[in-house]
Amino acid sequence: MVKIIIYILSLTLIIFISEGNIIFELWSISESYYNIYKSMYKYHYINHDYMYAEPVQIYSNVNNGLGVISASTVFRDTIRIPNKL
């Protein structure tokens, strides 16, 4: 299986190619979803790799607490490639 990921602003196109099928997923995410994903990526991949890295502030949009309210939608379609005759 081959997986191709293309990021365009707040849209993500994921293409899976496997035996006789091409699967397309188009994700649309809210700004808060993007911000939490970006801060978690920095926390996980940058802070844990470097001992002297600057602390990462994890994004939160909840007043007087911690957490995130966000949204995403996904459209998925499959193209079936017929076998050769």
C-alpha positions as CSV (number, residue, x, y, z in Angstrom):
1,M,0.0,0.0,0.0
2,V,1.2,3.5,-0.9
3,K,0.1,6.5,1.1
4,I,0.5,10.1,-0.2
5,I,-0.4,13.1,2.0
6,I,-0.7,16.6,0.6
7,Y,-1.3,19.6,2.9
8,I,-2.9,22.8,1.5
9,L,-3.7,25.4,4.2
10,S,-6.5,23.8,6.2
11,L,-7.2,21.0,3.8
12,T,-5.4,17.6,3.7
13,L,-5.6,15.2,0.8
14,I,-4.6,11.6,1.6
15,I,-4.4,9.1,-1.2
16,F,-4.1,5.4,-0.5
17,I,-3.1,3.1,-3.4
18,S,-3.5,-0.6,-3.0
19,E,-4.5,-3.7,-4.9
20,G,-7.0,-2.5,-7.5
21,N,-8.2,0.5,-5.4
22,I,-7.3,4.2,-5.1
23,I,-8.8,5.7,-2.0
24,F,-9.1,9.5,-1.7
25,E,-9.7,11.3,1.7
26,L,-10.1,15.1,1.8
27,W,-10.0,16.5,5.3
28,S,-11.1,20.0,6.3
29,I,-10.1,21.2,9.8
30,S,-10.9,24.2,12.0
31,E,-8.3,26.7,13.0
32,S,-8.3,25.3,16.6
33,Y,-7.8,21.8,15.3
34,Y,-4.8,23.0,13.3
35,N,-3.3,24.9,16.3
36,I,-3.6,21.9,18.7
37,Y,-2.1,19.6,16.1
38,K,0.8,22.0,15.5
39,S,1.5,22.4,19.2
40,M,1.4,18.7,19.9
41,Y,3.7,18.0,16.9
42,K,6.2,20.5,18.3
43,Y,5.9,19.0,21.8
44,H,6.4,15.4,20.6
45,Y,9.0,15.8,17.9
46,I,11.0,18.8,18.9
47,N,11.1,18.8,22.7
48,H,11.7,15.0,23.0
49,D,14.6,15.1,20.5
50,Y,16.6,17.9,22.1
51,M,17.5,18.1,25.7
52,Y,17.9,21.9,25.8
53,A,14.9,22.8,23.6
54,E,12.6,25.6,24.6
55,P,9.4,24.6,26.3
56,V,6.3,24.3,24.0
57,Q,3.0,25.9,25.0
58,I,0.2,23.4,24.3
59,Y,-2.7,25.2,22.6
60,S,-6.0,25.5,24.5
61,N,-9.1,27.5,23.6
62,V,-11.0,26.8,26.8
63,N,-11.3,29.7,29.3
64,N,-10.4,28.9,32.9
65,G,-9.3,25.4,32.0
66,L,-7.4,23.2,29.6
67,G,-8.6,21.6,26.4
68,V,-9.7,22.3,22.9
69,I,-13.0,22.5,21.1
70,S,-12.4,21.9,17.4
71,A,-14.0,20.3,14.4
72,S,-13.1,18.4,11.3
73,T,-14.9,16.9,8.3
74,V,-13.8,14.2,5.9
75,F,-14.9,13.2,2.4
76,R,-13.9,9.7,1.3
77,D,-14.2,8.1,-2.2
78,T,-12.8,4.9,-3.7
79,I,-11.9,4.3,-7.4
80,R,-11.8,0.7,-8.3
81,I,-9.4,-0.3,-11.1
82,P,-10.8,-3.2,-13.1
83,N,-8.6,-6.3,-13.6
84,K,-7.1,-6.7,-17.1
85,L,-9.1,-9.2,-19.3
